[in-house]
Amino acid sequence: MKQYQYDDKQITKGKFLVGSLPYFYHNPINFMHEASRIGDVVKTKFGHLNMVFVFHPEAFESILQVKNKHYTKSQFNDPIKHVLGLGLLSSEGKMWARDRRIIAPIFQNTMLHNHFEVMKDITAQKLEEWKNLPTDRFHNLAYDFMDYTIKVIAKAMFSAYEPEHIVALAEEMPFLLGHVEYWNSKVIKPPLYLPTAHNLKLKKSIKKISRISDYYLDRQKKDPESYNNLLSGMLKARDENGKPLPDAEIRNQILTFLIAGHETTAISMGWALYHLCLFPDHLVKVRAELEQFPDLLNVSLDDLEKMDCLEEFIMETMRLFPPSWIIDRACIEDVDLMGVKINKGDVMMLSAFSLHHDPRFWDKPELFNPDRFNKKDRTNEHYNYSYVPFGVGPRSCVARKFAMAELKLSMAVLIRNFDFELATYPEVEKLPMLTLRAKNGVWVKLRKRA
């Protein structure tokens, strides 16, 4: 994306009526870099919205942890509600607290062992597909990684899935995720009840994926004892009055994990592969570590914990390219933030990307250096809100362990079985949308290792 330079007035005042919104959408990461020169808490306007950009760990801690009850998700979360309904990602208050209480145990260590068996099954299937790819041409593995992660979450959710449903979900994902960008980029937003082409397509797409979730929900409710999966935990859950969750709410949770639960992991896989291609010395180091695990498709979660070099590599990848690159909140009562008065209604934008690239908190932040996460040398600097790839506080990612297990297993299998060659064209570029994607995908040749 093209780089721009802005003066303070362009950032804090912007243009008549629209404020600094056009500058932000030209290149969001560039805009935030320019804004961070002004201070750690920077006020501006997007149209009628009072915006506050945040660039300091202390402010992250205040908003996401210490004073988190002073904030809710902002109106930038509205299009997510359009697609997912009120699930763990989009609900607030008592409903969110109940959802978190219900969902969190499903991803704890006991259940994680079951999910890990699913990951190994899907990884074995995907490995055979990768081995059969032609070795004389480049392949956009970003698509393969999306296919891999959606199959993992679908099998973990339902135990077994219909292949045509995976195809249908993959077809609808780009439009549904794109709806978030479409909606948030509009200063004037057409009501969803208007029969515009976009609204009609959105309604059709949501109906299609809802039918898929209803199929598995109905199937499992007819024979609940035959399943032990993510959906089982939701069906067994009871609210504060001892009543089961309504089907509509369970459907929202299913859609949340199917759509939002796979994309960030797939994106991180793509960025990790990109760095494996760029830094062969680190690749050799990780390969040497993996030699102690002869059969990667039969490793345990305990074995994954011993893969320190691989973990450091992934952590550094997620520092440079955090998939959840920006976090939004809305202030619901006046509050002080690092000496700056934040007013009720202000919209907060917490830049994880800027934080991860700030030389005040990271030595040579643009340098790819997995050793900065060496377990022996790690200090509290990495855990004092300057490293937030999974968010922090009560609303941090509930499936963090699941995602890390998926990342480590998939990367270990790829590293063991293939050599990589990165295409020189199309160039890999950052595309900051709902998540931080690779604009043109990640095009790579895979060559089987002896």
Secondary structure in CASP SS format (residue, H / E / C, confidence):
PFRMAT SS
TARGET T0000
AUTHOR 0000-0000-0000
METHOD secondary structure of the structure
MODEL  1
M C 1.00
K C 1.00
Q C 1.00
Y C 1.00
Q C 1.00
Y C 1.00
D C 1.00
D H 1.00
K H 1.00
Q H 1.00
I H 1.00
T H 1.00
K C 1.00
G C 1.00
K E 1.00
F C 1.00
L C 1.00
V C 1.00
G E 1.00
S C 1.00
L H 1.00
P H 1.00
Y H 1.00
F H 1.00
Y H 1.00
H H 1.00
N C 1.00
P H 1.00
I H 1.00
N H 1.00
F H 1.00
M H 1.00
H H 1.00
E H 1.00
A H 1.00
S H 1.00
R C 1.00
I C 1.00
G C 1.00
D C 1.00
V E 1.00
V E 1.00
K E 1.00
T E 1.00
K E 1.00
F E 1.00
G C 1.00
H C 1.00
L E 1.00
N E 1.00
M E 1.00
V E 1.00
F E 1.00
V E 1.00
F C 1.00
H C 1.00
P H 1.00
E H 1.00
A H 1.00
F H 1.00
E H 1.00
S H 1.00
I H 1.00
L H 1.00
Q H 1.00
V H 1.00
K C 1.00
N H 1.00
K H 1.00
H H 1.00
Y E 1.00
T E 1.00
K C 1.00
S C 1.00
Q H 1.00
F H 1.00
N H 1.00
D H 1.00
P H 1.00
I H 1.00
K H 1.00
H H 1.00
V H 1.00
L H 1.00
G C 1.00
L C 1.00
G C 1.00
L C 1.00
L C 1.00
S C 1.00
S C 1.00
E C 1.00
G H 1.00
K H 1.00
M H 1.00
W H 1.00
A H 1.00
R H 1.00
D H 1.00
R H 1.00
R H 1.00
I H 1.00
I H 1.00
A H 1.00
P H 1.00
I H 1.00
F H 1.00
Q C 1.00
N H 1.00
T H 1.00
M H 1.00
L H 1.00
H H 1.00
N H 1.00
H H 1.00
F H 1.00
E H 1.00
V H 1.00
M H 1.00
K H 1.00
D H 1.00
I H 1.00
T H 1.00
A H 1.00
Q H 1.00
K H 1.00
L H 1.00
E H 1.00
E H 1.00
W H 1.00
K H 1.00
N C 1.00
L C 1.00
P C 1.00
T C 1.00
D C 1.00
R C 1.00
F C 1.00
H E 1.00
N E 1.00
L H 1.00
A H 1.00
Y H 1.00
D H 1.00
F H 1.00
M H 1.00
D H 1.00
Y H 1.00
T H 1.00
I H 1.00
K H 1.00
V H 1.00
I H 1.00
A H 1.00
K H 1.00
A H 1.00
M H 1.00
F H 1.00
S C 1.00
A C 1.00
Y C 1.00
E C 1.00
P H 1.00
E H 1.00
H H 1.00
I H 1.00
V H 1.00
A H 1.00
L H 1.00
A H 1.00
E H 1.00
E H 1.00
M H 1.00
P H 1.00
F H 1.00
L H 1.00
L H 1.00
G H 1.00
H H 1.00
V H 1.00
E H 1.00
Y H 1.00
W H 1.00
N H 1.00
S C 1.00
K C 1.00
V C 1.00
I C 1.00
K C 1.00
P C 1.00
P C 1.00
L C 1.00
Y C 1.00
L C 1.00
P C 1.00
T C 1.00
A H 1.00
H H 1.00
N H 1.00
L H 1.00
K H 1.00
L H 1.00
K H 1.00
K H 1.00
S H 1.00
I H 1.00
K H 1.00
K H 1.00
I H 1.00
S H 1.00
R H 1.00
I H 1.00
S H 1.00
D H 1.00
Y H 1.00
Y H 1.00
L H 1.00
D H 1.00
R H 1.00
Q H 1.00
K H 1.00
K H 1.00
D C 1.00
P H 1.00
E H 1.00
S H 1.00
Y C 1.00
N C 1.00
N C 1.00
L H 1.00
L H 1.00
S H 1.00
G H 1.00
M H 1.00
L H 1.00
K H 1.00
A C 1.00
R E 1.00
D C 1.00
E C 1.00
N C 1.00
G C 1.00
K C 1.00
P E 1.00
L C 1.00
P C 1.00
D H 1.00
A H 1.00
E H 1.00
I H 1.00
R H 1.00
N H 1.00
Q H 1.00
I H 1.00
L H 1.00
T H 1.00
F H 1.00
L H 1.00
I H 1.00
A H 1.00
G H 1.00
H H 1.00
E H 1.00
T H 1.00
T H 1.00
A H 1.00
I H 1.00
S H 1.00
M H 1.00
G H 1.00
W H 1.00
A H 1.00
L H 1.00
Y H 1.00
H H 1.00
L H 1.00
C H 1.00
L H 1.00
F C 1.00
P H 1.00
D H 1.00
H H 1.00
L H 1.00
V H 1.00
K H 1.00
V H 1.00
R H 1.00
A H 1.00
E H 1.00
L H 1.00
E C 1.00
Q C 1.00
F C 1.00
P C 1.00
D C 1.00
L H 1.00
L H 1.00
N H 1.00
V C 1.00
S C 1.00
L H 1.00
D H 1.00
D H 1.00
L H 1.00
E H 1.00
K C 1.00
M C 1.00
D H 1.00
C H 1.00
L H 1.00
E H 1.00
E H 1.00
F H 1.00
I H 1.00
M H 1.00
E H 1.00
T H 1.00
M H 1.00
R H 1.00
L H 1.00
F C 1.00
P C 1.00
P C 1.00
S C 1.00
W C 1.00
I E 1.00
I E 1.00
D E 1.00
R E 1.00
A E 1.00
C E 1.00
I C 1.00
E C 1.00
D C 1.00
V E 1.00
D E 1.00
L E 1.00
M C 1.00
G C 1.00
V E 1.00
K E 1.00
I E 1.00
N C 1.00
K C 1.00
G C 1.00
D C 1.00
V E 1.00
M E 1.00
M E 1.00
L E 1.00
S E 1.00
A H 1.00
F H 1.00
S H 1.00
L H 1.00
H H 1.00
H C 1.00
D C 1.00
P C 1.00
R C 1.00
F C 1.00
W C 1.00
D C 1.00
K C 1.00
P C 1.00
E C 1.00
L C 1.00
F C 1.00
N C 1.00
P H 1.00
D H 1.00
R H 1.00
F H 1.00
N C 1.00
K C 1.00
K C 1.00
D C 1.00
R C 1.00
T C 1.00
N H 1.00
E H 1.00
H H 1.00
Y H 1.00
N C 1.00
Y C 1.00
S C 1.00
Y C 1.00
V C 1.00
P C 1.00
F C 1.00
G C 1.00
V C 1.00
G C 1.00
P C 1.00
R C 1.00
S C 1.00
C C 1.00
V C 1.00
A C 1.00
R H 1.00
K H 1.00
F H 1.00
A H 1.00
M H 1.00
A H 1.00
E H 1.00
L H 1.00
K H 1.00
L H 1.00
S H 1.00
M H 1.00
A H 1.00
V H 1.00
L H 1.00
I H 1.00
R H 1.00
N H 1.00
F E 1.00
D E 1.00
F E 1.00
E E 1.00
L E 1.00
A C 1.00
T C 1.00
Y C 1.00
P C 1.00
E C 1.00
V C 1.00
E C 1.00
K E 1.00
L E 1.00
P E 1.00
M C 1.00
L C 1.00
T C 1.00
L E 1.00
R E 1.00
A E 1.00
K C 1.00
N C 1.00
G C 1.00
V C 1.00
W E 1.00
V E 1.00
K E 1.00
L E 1.00
R E 1.00
K E 1.00
R C 1.00
A C 1.00
END
